[in-house]
Amino acid sequence: MIRVATYIHQIPLALDMIQDAHEKGYETTVNLMAVSTVQERELDEALGMLAESPVGAIIVVDSFGALYSEEVQSLVEKYLSYAKPAGKEVGIHTHNNQQLGFANTIEAVVRGANKLDASMAGLGRGAGNCPLELLIGFLHNPKFRIRPVLQCIQDHIEPLRQGMIWGYDYNYMITGILNQHPRSAIAANEGKERDQIVKFFDSMIEED
């Protein structure tokens, strides 16, 4: 399966990539990134074009970890209104800037999303993603076994924390609240003033 990640202004190129992948025999999904910054008219136009494409699933993406449950609910229902008549599925990809990655994934499931992105221990850029182990616990599906996941986390993922940083922290929280790309928080966390939370907040407010 090929996942095509696209910003709203790149939809024509994404459609070409989706078509090319299908002609080569691949299944596809499309991630509409930074949807929290997209105007409704633009989103409707993009969803209309994707509904007519051969893509198999359209994914709601909270790139900045800025969305709350009511916004996830509204977006999933909107995506389904385009995807379902076209025989496509809807999914969710969350970031954990405000510790809502797991909760928002559950909200999407309740509203009808069935393609769920998650990662072991929430490993991902910046604040990370919905933790896979939490999602497995929520789904209560007997075909999913949590013990091997915990073994992998223990043996391989947790040791990574010694050399890299991911997961919820205050700088990522600030970019999430402000609906901003986490690049500023990533830079701050890699610098010498990582613990200067108020200074980072003030700098983000000035930029905003």
N, C-alpha and C positions, 0 to 999 in steps of 0.2 A: 504494500500500500504506500502511496506517495501522499505526504501531507504538504499542501501548498499554503504557505503563510503569506498573507498580503495585507497591505494597507489599502484603504478605500480608493485612493487615487491610482492604485496599481491593478485594479480589477481587470482591465483589458489584457494585460500581460499574464495575469493569473489564469484567465480563461484559456489563453493559448497554451499555457503549461498543462492545465487540466486536460485539454483536448489531446495534446501530444502524449501524455501519460496513458490515456485510455486507448489511444491507437496502438500503443506498445503493450497493452494487456494488463495494465495496472489498475487497481482500485484507487480512488482518491478521496481525500477530505480537504476542505479548505478552511483555514483559520483567518477570520476577519479580525485583524489585530487592532488594538486601541479603540475598541468600539465605544468606550466611554467618552470619546472626543468627537464622535461622528454625528453630524446633523441627521435628523430623522428622514428627511427627503433623500439625502444621499444613501442612507442605509436601505431605504425601500428600493431605490433604483438598483443598488448592488445585489440585493436579495432576489429581485426579479430576474436579473441576468444570470445569477447562479442557479436559480430554479430551472432555467432553460438549458443549462449545461449538463454534461454527463457526470458531474461530481456526485459522489455517493452520500456525503454528509457535510453539513455546514455547521461550523463550530463557533459558539459564542466565546469570545476571548476577552478576559479582564486583564489586559496587559499591565496595567498600572496598579492592580489591586485596589481599585477605587470604588467598585460597585458594592451596593448593599442588596439585601435579599429581594426587596420590591423591584429593584431595577433588573436583577437577574430574572425574576418572574416575568416581567414585561418583555424582556428581550427574547427569552425562550419561546414565549407565546407568539411573538412577532415572527421569529425564525420559522416556527412550526407552520404558521399560516402560509408561508411560501413553500416550505420544504415538503410538507405532508401531501398536498395535492400532486406534487411532482414525483412522489415516491421516494423521497430522500429522508435521511435521518438528521437529527440535530444533536449537537454535543456541547460540551462545556470545557473550558480551559481556564483555570483560575490561578491568580497569584496571591500570596499570603501577607501582603503589606499590612493589612489591618486584622490579621488573624481570622479572616473570613473565607479562606480558600476552601476548606472542608465544608463549612456551613453553606456557602454559595453553591458548591457542587451538589449537595443534598437538595437544595432548593430547586436546582435545575432538573434533577432526577424526578422529584415530585411533580414538576410541571411537564414532564414528558421527554426530557433529553435522555438519550441512551448511549451516547459515545462520550466516555468520561476520561479525561486526561488526569493522571496522577503520577507521582514519583515516590520511590522509597525514601522515607524520612523527609519528604518534601524537597529533596535535592533539586535545585534549579537556580536560575539567575536571580540574584538579589534576595528578596524575601522568600523565594522558593515557591513551590506549587502545592496543590492538595496532596497530603501524605497518603500514599497508597495503602499503608497498613490501617489507617483510620477508615478509609473507604471500604476495604474488605470487611472490617468489623461491622460496618453499617449495613452492607448488602446482605449479610447472613446467607450467602449462597453456598451450599455444600460443595460445589465444584471448586471453590476458591479456598485454599489452605493458607492460613496466616503464618504458621510456624516457619516454613522455608523463607518467607519474606523477612521475618525477624532474624533468621540466621544470616541472611545476606546483609541486612542492615548492621548486625553485630560485627560480622567479619570483614565487610568491605566498605560500607557507606560511612559508618561512624569514624573509622580511622581517617577518612578524608578530611574531617573537621580539623585535624591537626595542621593541615596545610592550606585550607580554604575556608571561606566564611559564606554561609547562606542562612536563610531563615529570618524570622521576625526580629527586627530591632527598631530603635526609635527613628533613625534616619529614613529607613524604608517606610515606616509608618507615616512620616511627614509627607513623603512624595505621594503615598497612597491617598491620604486625606486631601491633598491639593490636586489630585488627578494629574500628576506629572510623571513623565518617564523616569524610571529609577536611576538613570545614568549619573545624576548628581549625587545621589546617595551612595552609589557604588564608588564614585571618585572620593567622596568624603571618607568612606569606610577604609579605603586603601591609603589614605593620607595620615599625617601625624596628628590631626585634630579629630580623630574618630569619636572621641568622647565629648566633643564640644557641641552638644545637641542643640542648645538654644542658639548658638551662633549659626549653626546650619539652618535652623528654622527661620531665623531672621533673614538670612541670605536668600532663602527660597521665597519668602514673602515679598522681598524687594524685587526679585525677578518676576514674580507673578503680577 
